[in-house]
Amino acid sequence: MLKDLKQLALTLMVCLVVGSLFQLLHLPAPYLLGSLFGTWIAGKFIPVSLGELGVPRWFHTIVVLGLSTLIGATFNPEMIPKLSLWAGTVFAMLVTTVIATLAGYQYLHRVRGYERNLAFLCSLPGGQAEVIALSRDLVDKDYVVAFCHLVRVVIVVGMIPLLLALTQGRDGVAASYEVTAQLPGILELPPLTLFEFLGIGIGGYFIAKWLRIPIPHLLGPLILSALVHLTGWVEVPRINEFILLAQITIGGGVGAKLSKIDSKELLSYFWDAITNAVIVVSIYCAVALTIGWLGDLGLMKMVLGFIPGGIYEVTVLALIFGFDVAFVAFHHTVRVLLIFLTLPLFASRMKSSR
């Protein structure tokens, strides 16, 4: 535990320093991007005697409990009629998931000569932790699977804030700073609201564990929070300090993983991972932009709802830039659930083919 706390303190310090610098430079999503690039670069140069950078799994889980609660809090009674309207875009997103996975698989298997199981696992657009965990039993080069998923997330996390800045200009970035600054702080909230926030997060997790719901630390608090907010029983606002903590935890975690990768060993896979990620992400973006344009649904809202950059990362960006968080979270949750629920079926077939 002491080792974890030392690692966490060092990581948070780097994230806060670089994030603050990015904020002074008025860059988009400063603490998310600052944490990612700060830990990535610093992790390569920090002496071993000081320890290594990283976010312990238990701390990441705690942050996800809170983040899932805040995602669920974006649902409200006025949103119930919208759920049926989202059926069409959800279906389109699921079809896109199949197409993008097949396209990435064909590139890695047919063009680059990857064996079937490795190509498939590298191309799945989501369920990163579960896919990486399963890959240890299914392929010999599980580190390549982890690297491909990491590259995809980094591309999305780095691209989306810049894309938002380009499409919305300086006003869009300034507006995101205003949105964040106007969020209430912990000390401004009544004790009952804090109790509700903690109760939904912890209670949702244990209920999900009891009901054996997959990904309990994500889906438990999210579903419970959405239910109590849709009924109007509680109203938990987005909390300033927690949004900041979520940014540096997610960004710092990804950057720390990148810093630990042996550059020489993975150099031969670098362009494969980049190309595969670009293929998969481009297909999602193309479909999202087409639907957004034809249906006049908002181009960037559709991109955020479709793009496979990790549910935590993309949802935080939606929170920061003031987009429809419920729309974004709902689409990503359905995509991750599809992958999570079908993965055991594919895994059994992969084991029999080895």
N, C-alpha and C positions, 0 to 999 in steps of 0.2 A: 504493500500500500504506500509506503514512504517513497519507493522508487516511482510509483505512478504519480504521486503528488508532485515530486520534483520535476518529472517530465512534463506534467500538465502546467506547472507554474512557468517553466522556461518557455513552453510553447505559447501560452497566453501572453507572456511578456513580448515575445517577438510579434505576435499577431496585433497586439494593441499599438506597438510602436510603428510598425509599417502601415497598419490601417489608419492611424492618425496622420501619418505622412501623406497617404493617398487622399485623405479627407482634406488636408490643407491644399492639395493640388486640384481639388474639386473633381476627382475622377469618379465615374459611376460605381455604385456598390463598393465603396472604399474599403470597408472592413472585410468583406467577402474576398475581393480580389487581393487586397493587401495581405490578408492572412495566407491565402494560397501561395502567392509568389514569394512572400516573406519567408515562410517556413521551408519552401522548396529550395530557395537559394541559401538561407542561413543553415539549413540542415547539412549542406555539403561542406560547410566551413567551421561549424562549431566543434571545438575540441572534444574528444571522447571523455575527457576528465569532467566536463561540465554536464555530460549526459546527452541523450538523444531527444530529438523533438518527436512529438506524437500526442494523440488524444486517446487516453485509455478507453477501452470498450464500455466500461461501466458509466463513465462520464458522458460519452456520446449517447448512450441509451437514455440517461436522465434528460439530456437536452431534447432528444427526440420525443420523449413523453410530453414535455412542455410545448414543443413546436406542434405536435399533433393536436394538442388541446386547442391551441390558437388557430390552427387550420380549421378545426371543427367549429370554432366560434365565429367563423365568417359566414356560416349558414344562419339564416333567419327565417321567420314565418313568411315574409314576402317572397322568399326564394322558392317555395314549394311548387308553384306553377312552372318555374324554369326547368325543373328536373326532367319533365317530359320533353321539353324543347331540346334538351341536351342529348337525347337519344340518338339523333342523326349524326351529330359530331362524334359521339362516343363510338358508334358503329364504324364510322369512317376512320377513326383513330386505330381501332382494332384491326381493320383490314390493312391499314398502313403498316402496322406492327408486323404482320405476316409478310408483307411485300418487302419491307426494309430488312427483315431478318434473312429472307431468302436471297436478297441482293448481296448483302454482306457475306453470306455463306458462299455464294457462287464465286465471288471475287477471291476469297481466301482459299477455297478448295480447288476451283477450276483453274484460276489464274496463278495463284501463288503456291499451289501444291500442298496446302495444309491437309492433314488427315481429317476425315469427316467430323468426328466428335470435337476436335479442337476448333475447327472452322465454325461450327454451329455455336459452341459456347462463347466464342469471341464475338459473335455477331448479335447475340441476344441484346435487345435495347432496353435493359432494365433488370431489376432484381439483383443488383451488383453483388451484395454480400452473399446472398443465397447461391448464386451461380458460381462464385469463386469458391465457396465452401464445398459445393458438390463436385467441382472440377478436380479436386484433389484425388477423388476416387475414380474419375472417369478418363483422365488424360495424364500423360507423364509431365507435360509442360504446363502445369497449372499457373505458373508465374506469367506465362504469355497471356492467359485468359485475364488475369488480374490487371496486367499492363494495358491490354486493349480496352477494358472497361474504364480504367483510370484515365486514359487518353481521351475517350469519348466525353467523360464528365468534365475534364479540364477544358476541352474545346468549347463545350456548351457554356460553362461558367465564365470563361474568358470572352466568348463571343457575344452572348446575350446582352450584358451591360453596355458593351461598345455599340452593338446594333441598336439598342434603345437610345443611346446617346446620339447616334447618327440620324435615326428616324425622328426623334423628338427634339434634337438640338440641345443647346445649353439650358433651355427652359425646362426640358424634360429631366435633366440631371438635377437642376435647382429644385424642381418640384419634388423629386425623390428625397432630397435633403430636408425639405419642408415637412413632408409627410412623416419622416423619421423623427424630426425635432418635435413635432406636435403630439407624438404618442405619449400617453401618460407614463410617469415613472412609478416604480414600486412604492415609493413613499407617499405618492399622491392617491393611491388606491385604498379604499376602506378594507379593514381586516377580513370582512366577509367575502369580498371579491377574491382576495388572495387565497382564502380557504377553499373557495369554489374552484379556483384554478388548480390548486394542489390536489384537491379531492377528485376532480375529473381525471387528471393525469394518472394518479396512482390507482384510483378505483377502476378506471377504464382498462388499465394494464392487467390487473388481477382478474377482472371479469373475463377479459379476452383469454387469459391463461386457463381459467376454469372451463370456459366454453371451447377451448382448443382452437381458437381463431388463429389463422396464420399471421405472422409478423405482429405479435400482440403489443409490442411497445409502440408500434405505429398505428395499427388499425383499432386497437382497444380505445385509447383516448380520443382518437379522431371520430369514431362512430358514436361514442357516448357524448362527446362534446357537441357533435352535430345534432343529435337527438334532443338534448336539453335546450339547445339554442333554437332549433326549429319550432319547438313547442313554446318558446318564450319564457321558460322557467328561469333561466339565468342569462346574464349578459356579461361575458368576460372580454374586456378590451385587449387590443394588442399592447404588450408591455415593452416600453422602450429598451430597458436593460436586457430583457430576454431576447429581443430581436437582435441586439448587438452580440449577445452571447452565442446565439444560433449561428450568426455569420462567421464569427471567429472559430467556433468549434468545427463547422463544416469545412470552411476554407482551410483552416490549419490542419485538419485531418488529412485532406487530400494532398496538400503541399508536403506534409511530412512523409507520406507514403512515396511521393515522387522522389524526395531527396534520398530515400533508402535504396532506390533501384540502381543496380550496377549498370552504369551507362554503356560500358563496353559490351557486356553480355547481351544487352537488349538492343544494341544499335541495329542489328540485322532485322529486328522486328519493328523498328521505329516507324518506317514509312508504311509498312503493312498496317500498323495500328492507326496511323493518321488517315490513310486512304480508306480503310474500312469505316472509321468514324465519320469521315466526310460523306461517304456513300449513304450510310444509314441516316445521318442527321439531315442531309440534303433532301432525301425522299420525304421525311416528315415535314420539313419546312415547305417543300413544294406543294404538298397536299394541303397543309395548313393555310398557306397564302392563297391558294386557289379557292378553298372553301370560304376563307375570310373575305376575299374579293367578290366572289359570286353572291354570297349571302349577306354582304355588308355587315359582318359580325365583328370587325376590328382585327386588323392584320396581326398586330403584336400579341393581342390576347390569344388568338388562335395558335400562333407560334409557341407561346409559353405553355399552352394547354397540350400541345402535341410533342414538342421537342424532347427527346429522351436523354435528359441531362441529370437524372436523379431527382426523385420527388422532393427531397429536402432542399437541394440546391435551387431548383427552379421555383419552388414555393416561396422560399426566402426572397428571391428576386421579385416575385409577384407582390409580396408584402412591401418590399422597399419601394417599388415603382408605382404602387397604388392600383394594380390591375385587379380583376375579379378573381380573388384568391380561391373562392369556392369552385368556380369553373375550372381553374387550373388544377387544383388539388383533386377534384372528382375524376378528371380525365387521367391523371397520372396514377391515381389509386387503382382505377379499373385496369390500366395497362400492367401495372406491377402485379396485381392479383391474377391476371390472365397468365403471366409468365410463371408466377409462383405456383399456381395450381396445376399447370400443364408440365412443369419441369420434372416432377417425379416420373411421369409417364415417359418422357423423352429419356430420362436418366436410366430407367430400366431397359429400354431398347439399346441404349449406348453400351451398357454393361454386357448385354448379350452379344453385341457385335464386336467386342474387344477380343 
